[in-house]
Amino acid sequence: MGESERLVSVNGVAVEPAKGTAPELAAVRELLRQRAIELRLLAPDAGDDAVEAGIERLLEREVKTPSPSEEECRRYYEAHRHRFRSGDLVSVRHILFQVAPGSPLQLIREQAEETLAQLLAAPDEFAASALTLSNCPSGREGGILGQIGRGDTVPEFEEALFADRSLGVLPRLVKTRYGFHIVSIDRRIAGEPLPFEVARERIAERLAERVEETALRQYVQVLAGSAEVRGVDLDAAPTPLVQ
């Protein structure tokens, strides 16, 4: 029986994932829907939009994410000083393999990984691949995003750009809320180190995201531990935050 044919249920309720949605993610959604109904945050017959809103209310109520302490922020700063600089610029090209709700995630990832392998072997083909494959308007310009500084893009993309001093096509996909990116860094212009006081807010946001992701995963695992879940293993399932 293939992945799409798995019989998945949560507390006796059959779960039928939308095309391209992982069964584990669909089971997590059903688990949270049932909990929201139990707490009277959601009507049993609610439609999809109401379900999403009900799950958001549930997570806001039941998943507590403490703010990182000053000491935690300072430790992170000391361990990653090279990431906190002002005036750092990179000249970037990318190819976006967009992931939208209901998209066939695994197929998109496989296509992105196959294209990345080809471009690592033949980086001169980057512009042509961007033109034909990228879901970003920059694809028409060979994937060129121009010069990007810190704070100009989403945190997960920025972290990949400034993680080290490498140039050329990055050897791994960059996953963001928009999908999978193949990234080429063509030039770097170094800036100046930022003091902790200036970097603290950015550090706190980054640490808070990590804490929230962990808290959500643990919450799902607790719910799954007291539920009857068939057909999937929710111990390693993606959370709503990191789907």
Legacy VTK file of the C-alpha trace (Angstrom):
# vtk DataFile Version 3.0
C-alpha trace
ASCII
DATASET POLYDATA
POINTS 243 float
0.000 0.000 0.000
1.495 3.380 -1.075
1.736 6.472 1.084
-1.355 8.031 -0.488
-3.341 4.834 0.176
-2.559 4.598 3.882
-5.601 4.258 6.098
-5.209 7.079 8.594
-7.536 7.826 11.473
-7.540 9.858 14.675
-9.815 8.636 17.474
-11.842 6.733 14.909
-12.221 9.664 12.518
-10.866 8.839 9.061
-8.344 11.344 7.712
-8.066 11.909 3.970
-5.098 14.171 3.197
-5.519 16.706 0.413
-3.491 15.941 -2.683
0.179 16.590 -1.966
-0.327 16.899 1.810
1.615 14.508 4.040
-0.631 12.071 5.965
1.190 13.005 9.177
0.337 16.685 8.750
-3.311 15.868 7.996
-3.459 13.698 11.132
-1.958 16.509 13.245
-4.597 18.898 11.917
-7.376 16.450 12.821
-5.902 15.928 16.286
-5.870 19.686 16.890
-9.368 20.072 15.426
-10.717 17.522 17.872
-8.985 19.218 20.795
-10.421 22.601 19.766
-13.905 21.064 19.657
-13.356 19.485 23.081
-12.524 22.906 24.535
-15.512 24.505 22.766
-13.286 26.673 20.645
-14.751 25.218 17.479
-18.085 23.834 16.308
-18.026 20.149 15.266
-19.379 20.989 11.804
-17.110 23.980 11.168
-15.764 24.540 7.667
-12.096 24.683 6.692
-11.575 28.403 7.342
-13.214 28.168 10.762
-11.115 25.096 11.573
-7.905 26.976 10.844
-9.037 29.881 13.039
-10.076 27.488 15.795
-6.704 25.747 15.738
-4.965 29.117 15.993
-7.069 29.982 19.058
-6.275 26.575 20.541
-2.531 27.006 20.125
-2.618 30.534 21.510
-4.430 29.217 24.587
-2.586 25.973 25.261
0.957 26.387 23.907
2.985 28.726 26.070
6.328 29.948 24.751
8.432 31.862 27.299
10.548 34.723 26.043
14.308 34.053 25.922
16.249 35.491 28.841
18.978 38.085 28.639
21.537 35.397 29.484
20.276 33.103 26.688
20.425 35.939 24.176
23.952 36.862 25.231
25.154 33.253 24.985
23.747 33.031 21.459
25.442 36.300 20.532
28.821 35.142 21.809
28.532 31.861 19.898
27.439 33.530 16.628
29.122 36.925 16.575
29.947 36.542 12.877
26.216 36.674 12.061
25.636 40.072 13.617
27.161 42.769 11.493
25.923 46.013 9.960
26.498 46.799 6.328
27.124 43.203 5.213
25.896 42.784 1.635
25.637 39.801 -0.664
24.870 39.680 -4.377
22.399 36.831 -4.719
20.620 34.775 -7.341
18.020 32.156 -6.538
15.615 29.659 -8.028
12.370 29.269 -6.090
10.403 26.035 -6.058
7.251 27.390 -4.466
5.267 25.358 -1.927
1.631 26.368 -1.478
-1.066 24.697 0.651
-1.886 21.352 -0.945
1.263 21.285 -3.076
2.971 17.877 -3.581
5.764 18.656 -1.135
7.904 15.582 -1.749
7.763 15.925 -5.522
8.744 19.590 -5.319
11.630 18.791 -2.980
12.875 16.041 -5.289
12.783 18.344 -8.316
14.651 21.040 -6.383
17.299 18.577 -5.184
17.779 17.186 -8.679
18.187 20.695 -10.109
20.620 21.620 -7.331
22.802 18.598 -8.136
22.852 19.619 -11.795
23.820 23.212 -10.991
26.567 22.215 -8.584
28.069 20.299 -11.493
27.341 23.030 -14.062
26.861 26.418 -12.316
26.910 28.256 -15.663
23.423 26.847 -16.286
21.959 28.771 -13.315
20.371 31.596 -15.329
18.774 29.215 -17.832
17.389 27.038 -15.035
15.995 30.079 -13.228
14.228 31.197 -16.399
12.480 27.871 -16.926
11.967 26.615 -13.344
11.760 29.468 -10.843
8.381 30.489 -9.407
9.794 33.913 -8.550
9.483 36.858 -10.982
13.275 37.178 -10.716
13.489 34.029 -12.840
12.983 36.205 -15.922
16.253 37.954 -14.985
18.204 34.761 -14.380
17.204 34.640 -10.710
18.998 37.878 -9.813
17.834 39.399 -6.515
20.558 42.041 -6.447
22.357 43.096 -3.276
20.735 41.952 -0.041
21.613 43.135 3.446
20.690 41.821 6.851
17.019 42.421 7.627
16.044 42.636 3.961
14.526 39.155 3.750
12.862 36.466 5.876
15.058 35.177 8.751
15.500 31.646 7.409
16.744 32.972 4.040
18.991 35.551 5.708
20.529 32.912 7.958
21.555 30.845 4.934
23.056 33.877 3.170
25.193 35.001 6.103
25.970 31.672 7.789
29.560 31.729 6.495
31.738 33.382 3.847
31.147 30.903 1.024
30.615 31.930 -2.593
28.913 30.214 -5.500
25.968 27.835 -5.478
25.166 26.772 -1.924
25.462 22.977 -1.586
22.070 22.577 0.076
18.504 23.737 -0.493
17.307 26.701 1.560
13.830 26.070 2.986
11.669 29.087 3.773
7.953 29.698 4.266
7.747 30.203 0.484
9.299 26.907 -0.582
12.704 25.536 -1.540
15.420 27.829 -2.891
18.582 27.102 -4.809
20.890 29.986 -3.958
24.021 31.327 -5.603
26.081 33.961 -3.786
28.138 35.848 -6.339
29.816 38.497 -4.160
30.166 39.525 -0.533
30.839 42.991 0.888
31.850 42.887 4.556
30.342 45.271 7.086
31.091 46.018 10.755
30.330 43.960 13.894
27.133 44.888 15.758
27.243 45.294 19.548
25.031 42.961 21.585
22.635 45.769 22.525
21.820 46.354 18.862
21.594 42.670 17.958
19.556 41.606 20.998
16.079 42.082 19.502
16.939 40.043 16.422
18.456 37.305 18.599
15.380 37.207 20.838
13.100 36.796 17.812
15.222 33.951 16.456
15.346 32.124 19.787
11.614 32.639 20.317
10.885 30.974 16.971
12.928 27.943 18.023
11.149 27.723 21.397
7.739 27.977 19.729
8.572 25.227 17.259
9.713 22.920 20.077
6.664 23.732 22.207
4.290 22.996 19.321
5.975 19.689 18.582
5.801 18.651 22.234
2.151 19.676 22.467
1.250 17.529 19.456
3.124 14.588 20.949
1.251 14.935 24.258
-2.108 14.977 22.469
-1.108 12.020 20.312
-0.056 10.073 23.409
-3.608 10.086 24.731
-5.310 9.588 21.358
-5.886 6.584 19.136
-3.889 7.370 16.017
-3.677 4.794 13.236
-1.679 4.749 10.011
0.940 7.375 10.905
3.631 8.033 13.491
3.142 11.495 14.965
6.341 11.420 17.047
8.220 12.836 14.058
5.345 14.695 12.415
5.734 18.308 11.274
3.998 20.891 13.441
1.644 23.537 12.027
4.483 26.053 12.353
7.032 24.192 10.298
4.969 22.344 7.737
LINES 1 244
243 0 1 2 3 4 5 6 7 8 9 10 11 12 13 14 15 16 17 18 19 20 21 22 23 24 25 26 27 28 29 30 31 32 33 34 35 36 37 38 39 40 41 42 43 44 45 46 47 48 49 50 51 52 53 54 55 56 57 58 59 60 61 62 63 64 65 66 67 68 69 70 71 72 73 74 75 76 77 78 79 80 81 82 83 84 85 86 87 88 89 90 91 92 93 94 95 96 97 98 99 100 101 102 103 104 105 106 107 108 109 110 111 112 113 114 115 116 117 118 119 120 121 122 123 124 125 126 127 128 129 130 131 132 133 134 135 136 137 138 139 140 141 142 143 144 145 146 147 148 149 150 151 152 153 154 155 156 157 158 159 160 161 162 163 164 165 166 167 168 169 170 171 172 173 174 175 176 177 178 179 180 181 182 183 184 185 186 187 188 189 190 191 192 193 194 195 196 197 198 199 200 201 202 203 204 205 206 207 208 209 210 211 212 213 214 215 216 217 218 219 220 221 222 223 224 225 226 227 228 229 230 231 232 233 234 235 236 237 238 239 240 241 242
